[in-house]
Amino acid sequence: MHTFEIGKDFLLDGRPFQIISGSIHYFRVPPAYWEDRLTKLKAMGANTVETYVPWNLHEPEPGQFSFAGELDIARFLELAQSLGLWAIVRPSPYICAEWEFGGFPAWLLREEDVPLRTPDPAFMDPVARYYEKLLPILAAHQISAGGNILLFQVENEYGSYGADKVYLQALADLMRKGGLTQPFVTSDGPTESCLKGGTLPGVHPTVNTGSHVKERLPILRDWTDGPLMVMELWDGWFDAWGGPHARQNPQQVAQELKDALTLGSANLYMFHGGTSFGFMNGANYYDRLTPDVTSYDYAAPLAEDGTPTASYYAIQVMLERMHPGSTAELPPPIPKKAYGELPCLGRTDFLYNVYGSRLGPVLELDDPESMERLGQSTGFILYRTVLSKYAAGRKLQIPLARDRVQIFVNYEPLCTCSGEELEQGYTLPKALEPEDEIAILVENLGRVNFGPALQRQRKGLEGPMHLDGRHITGWSRYNLPLTDLSRLEWNWPVQPGLPSFSRFCLETEEPADTFLECPGYGKTVVFVNGRALGRLWNIGPQRRLYLPAPWLHQGENEIVVLETEGVLGDAIVLHDTPDLG
């Protein structure tokens, strides 16, 4: 049985120990590839793996928990231990991570406003229920129980959000009550204000930074006489739709890590980013909403598909020089295949499938209600009404509208606007007339994962809608999480300019990793064998979706593309290389 403590140094079995860690989010990697990614982390010269824990995946509905399959964190930790890797686990209910809602489950937004990241029972009671299930799993894998977990993080960059020590202490108390005995840490930006707000007496502080480590890490000396650590050494960055693809200088990454290790310990964020499959990407909001792309490649040392990059090799060389014998040969590369062009086998109208209840039931409402209040977390939602003989006008306004809004009149596309525009009062391209049929399709582009906007993340439409000041009532709503496409009717013709589904078939005897492109398409969501793979948008930067072999099976694989802009190509193409912009 090993021991791990914090004194003047990190102490493993009573001896000074330098943590050389890399972040891998098990929930962003197919389980079939966990061993490959962990083996490559070890081969680079690291001795520890770090991961967050996403509450919204483990408890997708109140009281419904999942810790199996792709969410089997126990198996992930066991694999890491079998490879000789220690672990850092960050189980805070809030994880940020460019992940949908920062890891919070959307059902927290169904009732009255829940004060997130506070000691309010409306928030802490659900956290306690979640921890009752999660913490015994983690406790069984901490080093004091014969496992490999060295450290647990209490909260995540809380100093960038608040300064409520009662809340931080309540989280720490829950963790101790749940059986966690290993040392706790916090992580915050390397500034006085962040550290003042995010630290907690008796809990070891660490910092997060992406550059100037030699200047920023010593700031911790004012907050601890223990070991210095960069909990997140940002070796790349994330991408947002319409922006550039993040890139990094490999030698600079290696040098920053070397600087951190010269002063203390470090965790590379990310070592391997993986993929925000389906609708699980996060977003940021400063002056406007900037949703993240599906890929979480992060320009990390290990690329999204598990390929070592120039940063990987630069770090490996540096670590071998610092710690001779710490690195190893890489395992064989995972096969990739360019399956080529797949022709479209059929198309069908999206709206007809919605109205025909092929994607879910219809509910009648007086006024539109948000996605969350209607029991939905991600995807799309559609609201439909027929104007009364008294209603007409051009200025449409609703108190809450998020995120991307498409308006159709009498089954023809009218306009696309942002939720902010509709909230402020949006002037339509042409006036609506009495007895027009109005359909409003709203896409949740990903909930914000950082900053004060966390508290305002309901999606869809909510509140009384007004047209030139007249209250419009009598709505039908269609929840469209798109978790079941099995009932699609493929006989409805596609109308120009309207959303549609397109169907393709990939037949393979030996599934291999591949990269899916939708050339000529506008804004899409791709489904593979019934599962949402991710989004593509012709504004870039990401041009291809990583499609891992475990998502495919021998024989026929159905690929369905939902295109929302009425912009269609003739085929999709499967490549053996990515294109992130």
Long-range contacts (C-beta under 8 A, 24 or more apart in sequence): 1-144, 1-146, 2-143, 3-143, 3-144, 4-143, 4-144, 4-150, 4-151, 4-182, 4-183, 5-183, 6-183, 6-204, 6-226, 6-227, 7-226, 8-225, 8-226, 8-227, 9-226, 9-227, 10-150, 10-227, 10-229, 10-265, 12-150, 18-261, 18-264, 18-265, 19-47, 19-48, 19-86, 19-88, 19-150, 19-229, 19-265, 19-266, 19-267, 20-45, 20-46, 20-47, 20-48, 20-261, 20-265, 20-266, 20-319, 20-323, 20-326, 21-46, 21-47, 21-48, 21-49, 21-50, 21-86, 21-88, 21-265, 21-266, 21-267, 21-268, 21-271, 22-46, 22-48, 22-49, 22-50, 22-267, 22-268, 22-270, 22-271, 22-272, 22-301, 23-49, 23-50, 23-51, 23-232, 23-267, 23-268, 23-269, 23-270, 23-271, 23-272, 24-49, 24-50, 24-51, 24-270, 24-271, 24-272, 24-274, 25-51, 25-52, 25-54, 25-97, 25-270, 25-273, 25-274, 25-296, 26-51, 26-70, 26-71, 26-73, 26-76, 27-54, 27-57, 27-70, 27-71, 28-273, 28-274, 28-275, 28-276, 28-277, 28-296, 29-272, 29-274, 29-275, 30-70, 30-548, 30-550, 30-551, 31-69, 31-70, 31-72, 31-75, 31-76, 31-550, 32-548, 32-549, 32-550, 33-306, 33-334, 33-548, 33-550, 34-75, 34-76, 34-79, 35-79, 35-83, 36-306, 36-331, 36-334, 37-272, 37-302, 37-306, 38-79, 38-80, 38-83, 38-85, 39-83, 39-330, 39-331, 40-272, 40-302, 40-306, 40-308, 40-312, 40-330, 40-331, 41-85, 41-271, 41-272, 41-302, 42-83, 42-84, 42-85, 42-328, 43-316, 43-327, 43-328, 43-329, 43-330, 43-331, 44-271, 44-301, 44-312, 44-315, 44-316, 44-319, 44-327, 45-315, 45-316, 45-319, 45-320, 45-323, 45-326, 45-327, 46-85, 46-268, 46-271, 46-319, 47-84, 47-85, 47-86, 47-326, 48-85, 48-86, 48-87, 48-88, 48-150, 48-267, 49-80, 49-85, 49-86, 49-87, 49-88, 49-271, 50-87, 50-88, 50-89, 50-90, 50-231, 50-267, 50-269, 51-76, 51-87, 51-88, 51-89, 51-90, 52-90, 52-91, 52-92, 52-95, 52-97, 52-99, 52-103, 52-156, 53-89, 53-90, 53-91, 53-92, 53-95, 53-103, 53-134, 54-95, 54-97, 54-99, 54-103, 55-93, 55-95, 55-103, 55-104, 55-105, 55-130, 56-99, 56-100, 56-101, 56-103, 56-104, 56-105, 56-106, 56-377, 57-280, 58-130, 58-133, 58-134, 59-105, 59-130, 59-133, 60-105, 60-377, 61-105, 61-107, 62-105, 62-107, 62-126, 63-129, 65-130, 65-133, 67-133, 67-134, 67-137, 73-137, 73-138, 74-137, 74-140, 74-141, 77-141, 77-147, 77-148, 77-149, 78-141, 80-148, 81-141, 81-147, 81-148, 85-148, 86-143, 86-148, 86-149, 86-150, 87-141, 87-147, 87-148, 87-149, 87-150, 88-149, 88-150, 88-151, 88-152, 88-153, 88-231, 88-267, 89-138, 89-149, 89-151, 89-152, 89-153, 90-152, 90-153, 90-156, 90-187, 91-131, 91-134, 91-135, 91-138, 91-152, 91-153, 91-175, 92-153, 92-154, 92-155, 92-156, 92-171, 93-127, 93-130, 93-171, 94-155, 94-156, 95-156, 96-156, 96-157, 96-282, 96-449, 96-450, 97-282, 97-449, 98-238, 98-276, 98-281, 98-282, 98-292, 98-296, 98-449, 99-276, 99-280, 99-281, 99-282, 99-449, 100-276, 100-279, 100-280, 100-281, 100-282, 100-378, 100-446, 100-447, 100-449, 101-282, 101-447, 101-448, 101-449, 101-454, 101-457, 102-282, 102-447, 102-448, 102-449, 102-450, 102-454, 103-449, 104-447, 104-454, 105-377, 106-371, 106-372, 106-376, 106-377, 106-378, 106-447, 106-457, 106-459, 107-372, 107-377, 109-370, 109-372, 109-373, 109-457, 109-458, 110-372, 110-373, 110-375, 113-455, 115-455, 116-454, 116-455, 117-155, 117-158, 117-161, 117-162, 117-164, 117-167, 117-454, 118-162, 118-164, 118-167, 119-164, 119-166, 119-167, 119-170, 124-170, 124-174, 127-171, 127-174, 128-174, 131-174, 131-175, 131-178, 132-178, 134-178, 135-174, 135-175, 135-178, 135-179, 135-180, 136-178, 136-179, 138-178, 138-180, 139-178, 139-179, 139-180, 139-181, 142-180, 142-181, 142-182, 143-182, 144-181, 144-182, 149-182, 150-182, 150-183, 151-182, 151-183, 151-184, 151-185, 151-204, 152-180, 152-182, 152-183, 152-184, 152-185, 153-184, 153-185, 153-186, 153-187, 153-231, 154-184, 154-185, 154-186, 154-200, 154-203, 155-186, 155-198, 156-187, 157-187, 157-188, 157-189, 157-194, 157-198, 157-208, 158-186, 158-188, 158-197, 158-198, 159-188, 159-189, 159-193, 159-194, 159-195, 159-196, 159-197, 159-198, 159-199, 160-188, 160-189, 160-194, 160-197, 160-198, 160-450, 160-451, 161-197, 161-451, 161-452, 161-454, 162-197, 163-196, 163-197, 163-198, 165-200, 168-198, 168-200, 168-203, 169-200, 172-200, 172-203, 185-229, 185-231, 187-231, 187-232, 190-216, 190-217, 190-219, 190-220, 191-219, 192-219, 192-222, 195-219, 195-220, 195-222, 195-223, 199-223, 206-230, 206-231, 207-231, 208-232, 208-233, 208-234, 208-269, 209-233, 209-234, 210-234, 210-235, 210-237, 210-256, 211-252, 211-256, 213-256, 213-259, 213-260, 213-263, 214-259, 214-263, 217-259, 217-260, 217-263, 217-264, 218-263, 227-264, 227-265, 228-263, 228-264, 228-265, 229-264, 229-265, 229-266, 229-267, 230-260, 230-264, 230-265, 230-266, 230-267, 231-267, 231-269, 232-267, 232-269, 233-257, 233-260, 233-266, 233-267, 233-268, 233-269, 234-269, 235-268, 235-269, 235-270, 235-271, 235-298, 235-299, 235-300, 235-301, 235-311, 236-270, 236-273, 236-297, 236-298, 236-299, 236-300, 236-311, 237-298, 237-299, 238-273, 238-292, 238-293, 238-296, 238-298, 239-292, 239-293, 239-295, 239-297, 239-541, 239-542, 239-580, 239-581, 240-283, 240-284, 240-290, 240-291, 240-292, 240-293, 241-290, 241-291, 241-292, 241-293, 241-445, 241-537, 241-539, 241-540, 241-541, 241-542, 242-290, 242-537, 242-539, 242-540, 243-290, 243-541, 244-541, 244-581, 245-299, 245-541, 245-542, 245-580, 245-581, 246-298, 246-299, 247-299, 248-299, 248-311, 250-309, 250-310, 250-311, 250-313, 250-314, 251-314, 253-301, 253-311, 253-314, 253-315, 254-311, 254-314, 254-315, 254-317, 254-318, 255-318, 257-315, 257-318, 258-318, 258-322, 261-322, 268-300, 268-301, 268-315, 270-296, 270-298, 270-300, 271-300, 271-301, 271-302, 272-300, 272-301, 272-302, 272-303, 272-306, 273-297, 273-298, 273-300, 273-304, 274-304, 275-304, 275-534, 275-546, 275-548, 276-534, 277-531, 277-532, 277-533, 277-534, 278-378, 278-531, 278-532, 278-533, 278-534, 279-378, 279-379, 279-444, 279-446, 279-525, 279-532, 279-535, 280-378, 280-446, 281-446, 281-534, 281-535, 282-446, 282-447, 282-448, 282-449, 282-450, 283-403, 283-445, 283-446, 283-447, 283-448, 283-449, 284-448, 284-449, 284-450, 284-451, 285-448, 285-451, 285-453, 286-451, 288-418, 288-420, 289-402, 289-403, 289-418, 289-419, 289-420, 289-445, 289-448, 291-403, 291-445, 291-446, 292-446, 293-535, 293-541, 293-542, 293-580, 294-533, 294-534, 294-535, 294-536, 294-542, 294-545, 295-534, 295-542, 295-545, 295-546, 295-578, 295-580, 297-578, 297-580, 303-578, 304-546, 304-578, 304-580, 305-334, 305-336, 305-513, 305-515, 305-546, 305-548, 305-578, 306-333, 306-334, 307-333, 334-513, 334-549, 335-510, 335-512, 335-513, 335-549, 336-512, 336-513, 336-514, 336-515, 336-576, 336-577, 337-508, 337-512, 337-513, 337-514, 337-574, 337-576, 338-514, 338-574, 338-575, 338-576, 338-577, 339-506, 339-508, 339-514, 339-574, 340-573, 340-574, 341-571, 341-572, 341-573, 342-504, 342-505, 342-506, 342-559, 342-571, 342-572, 342-573, 342-574, 343-504, 343-570, 343-571, 344-502, 344-503, 344-504, 344-570, 344-571, 345-503, 345-504, 345-505, 346-490, 346-502, 346-503, 347-490, 347-494, 347-500, 347-501, 347-502, 347-503, 347-568, 348-488, 348-489, 348-490, 348-491, 348-492, 348-494, 348-500, 348-501, 348-503, 349-492, 349-493, 349-494, 349-495, 349-498, 349-499, 349-500, 350-498, 350-499, 350-500, 350-501, 350-562, 350-564, 351-382, 351-408, 351-411, 351-439, 351-498, 351-499, 352-489, 352-492, 353-488, 353-489, 353-492, 353-501, 354-382, 354-478, 354-480, 355-384, 355-478, 356-489, 357-478, 358-487, 358-488, 358-489, 359-478, 359-480, 359-482, 359-484, 359-485, 359-487, 359-488, 360-478, 360-479, 360-480, 360-481, 361-478, 361-479, 362-476, 362-477, 362-478, 363-476, 363-477, 363-479, 364-474, 364-475, 364-476, 364-477, 365-475, 365-476, 365-477, 366-473, 366-474, 366-475, 367-463, 367-464, 367-465, 367-473, 367-475, 368-398, 368-440, 368-460, 368-461, 368-462, 368-463, 368-465, 368-475, 368-477, 369-460, 369-461, 369-462, 369-477, 370-400, 370-458, 370-459, 370-460, 370-461, 370-462, 371-442, 371-444, 371-458, 371-459, 371-460, 371-479, 372-458, 372-459, 372-460, 373-458, 373-462, 374-460, 374-477, 374-479, 375-479, 376-460, 376-479, 376-480, 376-481, 377-481, 378-444, 378-481, 379-443, 379-444, 379-479, 379-480, 379-481, 379-482, 379-483, 380-441, 380-442, 380-443, 380-444, 380-480, 380-482, 381-441, 381-442, 381-444, 381-459, 381-460, 381-461, 381-477, 381-478, 381-479, 381-480, 382-439, 382-440, 382-441, 382-442, 382-477, 382-478, 382-480, 383-439, 383-440, 383-442, 383-460, 383-461, 383-475, 383-476, 383-477, 383-478, 384-437, 384-438, 384-439, 384-440, 384-475, 384-476, 384-477, 384-478, 385-437, 385-438, 385-472, 385-473, 385-474, 385-475, 385-476, 386-435, 386-436, 386-437, 386-438, 386-474, 387-432, 387-433, 387-434, 387-435, 387-436, 387-437, 387-438, 387-467, 387-472, 388-434, 388-435, 389-434, 389-435, 390-434, 390-470, 391-432, 391-434, 391-467, 391-470, 391-472, 392-431, 392-432, 392-433, 392-434, 392-467, 392-468, 393-431, 393-432, 393-467, 393-468, 393-469, 393-470, 394-427, 394-428, 394-430, 394-431, 394-432, 394-468, 395-425, 395-426, 395-427, 395-428, 395-467, 395-468, 395-469, 396-422, 396-425, 396-426, 396-428, 396-432, 396-465, 396-466, 396-467, 397-422, 397-423, 397-424, 397-425, 397-426, 397-465, 397-466, 398-422, 398-423, 398-461, 398-462, 398-463, 398-464, 398-465, 398-466, 399-423, 399-462, 399-463, 399-464, 400-458, 400-461, 400-462, 400-463, 401-442, 401-460, 401-461, 402-442, 402-444, 402-457, 402-458, 402-459, 402-460, 403-442, 403-443, 403-444, 403-445, 403-446, 403-459, 404-442, 404-443, 404-445, 405-440, 405-441, 405-442, 406-440, 406-441, 406-442, 406-443, 406-499, 406-564, 407-438, 407-439, 407-440, 407-441, 408-438, 408-439, 408-440, 408-441, 408-498, 409-436, 409-437, 409-438, 409-439, 410-436, 410-437, 411-437, 411-439, 411-495, 411-498, 412-497, 412-498, 413-497, 413-498, 413-566, 416-565, 422-461, 432-467, 438-472, 441-499, 441-564, 443-564, 482-525, 482-527, 482-532, 482-562, 483-532, 484-530, 485-527, 485-530, 485-560, 486-530, 488-560, 494-568, 496-566, 497-566, 498-566, 499-562, 499-563, 499-564, 499-565, 499-566, 500-562, 500-563, 500-566, 500-568, 501-560, 501-561, 501-562, 501-563, 502-560, 502-561, 502-563, 502-568, 503-558, 503-559, 503-560, 504-558, 504-559, 504-560, 504-561, 504-571, 504-572, 505-556, 505-557, 505-558, 505-559, 506-552, 506-556, 506-557, 506-559, 506-574, 507-555, 507-556, 507-557, 508-552, 508-554, 508-555, 508-557, 509-554, 509-555, 510-554, 511-549, 511-550, 511-552, 511-553, 511-554, 512-549, 513-546, 513-547, 513-548, 513-549, 514-547, 514-549, 514-574, 514-575, 514-576, 515-544, 515-545, 515-546, 515-547, 515-574, 515-575, 515-576, 515-577, 515-578, 515-579, 516-544, 516-545, 516-547, 516-559, 516-572, 516-573, 516-574, 516-575, 517-543, 517-544, 517-545, 517-572, 517-573, 517-574, 517-575, 517-579, 518-561, 518-563, 518-569, 518-572, 519-569, 519-571, 519-572, 519-573, 520-567, 520-568, 520-569, 520-570, 521-561, 521-563, 521-567, 521-568, 521-569, 522-563, 522-564, 522-565, 522-566, 522-567, 522-568, 523-563, 523-564, 523-565, 523-567, 524-561, 524-562, 524-563, 524-564, 525-561, 525-562, 525-564, 526-559, 526-560, 526-561, 526-562, 527-559, 527-560, 527-561, 527-562, 528-552, 528-557, 528-558, 528-559, 529-553, 529-557, 529-558, 530-558, 538-567, 540-581, 541-580, 541-581, 542-579, 542-580, 542-581, 543-579, 543-580, 543-581, 544-575, 544-578, 544-579, 544-580, 546-578, 547-574
